[in-house]
Every structure is written in C-alpha cells, then in structure tokens.
Amino acid sequence: MNNAAPALLALLLVCSLPVMTVVAASPEQEASTGGSANQHYRLQEGAQTTPIAIENTTNQLPLSGGIQGSHAETGADLGASLASSSVQMQVDYEQYTLVDQEFAQATNDEQVAMIQAAYNRTQERINALDERERTAVRAHADGDLSDRELIQVYLETYHEAVVLSDLLTDLKVRADQVSDYSLPAQQPRTDQKTLDFYTSTIRTNIADASQSIRSGNTYEYRIQTSQNGYRLSTLSGDSYLIETARFDNRDTTEQNQYQSQDEAQERLKELYPWTLSHRGSHTQDNSVENFYWLSLDHPHGELSTYLDGGTGDIYQEIQVVSADSLPTVESKTKSWNSSFEVTLNKTPANGPVQLTATDIDTGEPIQATIMIDGVEIGETDENGQLEYLPPAETYDLAINGESSRVSTGIPW
C-alpha cells in the first residue's frame, strides 16, 4: 500500500461497511452415509483446557465438547476474488480522492481527532472479527451452517484482517507526522498480533486457492467445530498444519493474573515443556489486551500460541509439526475374507492416521482409493499406505481396490 496516501478516512469507511459475503470456491463434498447430505459425526471429549501432552514432541491444544468434523476443498472462485477486490477498491478510492485533501486542510487538533476516531473504529472492527467467527462456528457445530458457509466467514475475516492490518500500519505512520501526538506504544502492536491470527498459513492458502484462475488448483483441509471452538488443519507433504481456537479459554473480563512477562513465560513452559526446552522463544507482552503471545521454532516444527492472562490457558494456537514426529497411540488391524487387511495407526489429539492396506492372500500392498464419509481423500502409495486426517473419532471409511471394495465404520 502506498504510504503517500494513508488511509485515515478510508479506515472509517471500511469500518462502516456491511459485512461482505465471500463465496468459497467449490461446493462442499458432503458425507454420503445413508443419512442426510449434511450429516456429520460428533465426538464427546473431556473438557480439557490445557494442551494435550504428547511424548517427545510439542503439545497440542484440543477441542472440547461435541465435535463436528468434515473434509473440505476450496478451489478457483470468481466471487471470492471479486469480493476481495471490491473491499480494496473502495479503500483505494477513498484514499486518493478524499483522505489526503481533508486531512491536509485540518488543524492539528482536528487531525488528532480524526486519527483517534479512526483508530477507535479500527479496534471495534477487530473485536467484531472474533464475535463473527464465534457465531459462525457455533452455528456450524449445531448443524445450522454448512462447511461452505463457514469457509465464507473465514474468508471474509481473512480479507478484512489483511485490509485492517495495512490500514493500521498507515495510521501509525500518519500519527507520527502529527506534532505532539502519538498512538499508545503497546496498543497498535497488540492489535497487529490479534490480526495475525486471522491471516494464518491455512487461511492464506484457502484464500489463494479461492482466487486462483486455474480451475484445477484446489486446497484440501479438515474442519472441526464445537460450541467451545474450532480447528482447521491439513497435511502438506510431511507437515501437519493446525490452527485451533478455544473460546472458553478466553475471558477479557478477568483480571490479569501475571505480574510480569516472565511470569507468563513460566506458565507457557508448563504448558509446552518439551517445546520450550529445545529452543529459545520470543514472548510478546500484550497485557494491554490481557494476553501474551509466544512464537518459536523447534526441532519438529513451529509454534505460535496465545495465552489468556485471565484464565491462564491457551485460547489460540497455530502449529506446523512434522507428521513423522507424532507417536502412534493406537494401532488396530481388521481383515476381510478374500479381500483386504487394513491397519490404522492413530496419533494423539485426533491427529493424522496412517492407513496400510494389504492383500490377505499375498501380503502385497494394495493400490486403492480411500474415501471418508463419501468424500475421496486420496490413494494409497506403492506401499499400500496413505496418511489422512480423521474428521472425528467416528466416521465411515471405504477402501476401493481394483477388484474389490470394503466399507466399514470407525472405530472398529
């Protein structure tokens, strides 16, 4: 964005815009299990608020409550591209035709008032992002919102967060140009860190795929929601990407229980002992909004996490983890006469599952197409193996080989 035309009144314009509908790329692939087209499966988990302890690798923040999960795919979509461009065009138009002229003609006091008003509206809009997503996630968990509609909300939030982030940067630059005035030192940095969560790698990839001009360019991922939060995750090569939010771990009305950043750091060490024992970390004090942010690279990947100062729990977490680093916590094998033998190796926290299919008579690997809840998720390799993300603990698994097909419910 051109710093010669800072977005002061543009920010006011953007903050007053109605929420735009950003259309996700391809229609969701619904489960086909003999029920309705929108059927998903739910898992009742314990209300664990702290990350699940995983041996010899980084811990992971779980979901709790009744979890609804499914696989989704996003691809080229003109509507998403147009909606994003529409937001940016309105911002640019206001910048170049109104902002500079009106701001330049204002007195020093008027400039201060304009900046402060714009900044206050920015914070209101940032806070609205969270409430918008909570409403959508809970509707999805209740079965009242489809995968496609939920992804529309994520895309809306992503595009708005990108615009707000750029506008926030411009606003800080313009504030520095007004004599005897500056924005609070910590608040803009904290606002930026809040916005960073809405532009995670997974969301960026979904947004990029939705605007691709190539119809075959798609992005596949897993959606899991509950009344208490959500998880977006995907497998990319050997990497397992996870974005998790826990609404019940965030309470902005509670008093900050940490007297210093060092105290918050000690709490983070309790929650991620293996991770913080391996590498130095960067912790950012955002106590002005009652949270602390930690980021670090570790031997198995990357961790970015948000600690609520009131609850003392993690309410947002982004991870990139080597799938090979995750231990097998359960291994089960099932066979069908004159057909397949299938082994499933599960990893913690409803993580990746390794499927191995072999011929019962010959013991040779089987080349097969794997489907979950009626959605094709991939094919086994030359070793008869495929790694996939289970939607929940309960789902339908189908293995379609060249000469035979088996279908079974999970768990066995």
Disulfide bonds with the S-S distance in Angstrom:
none
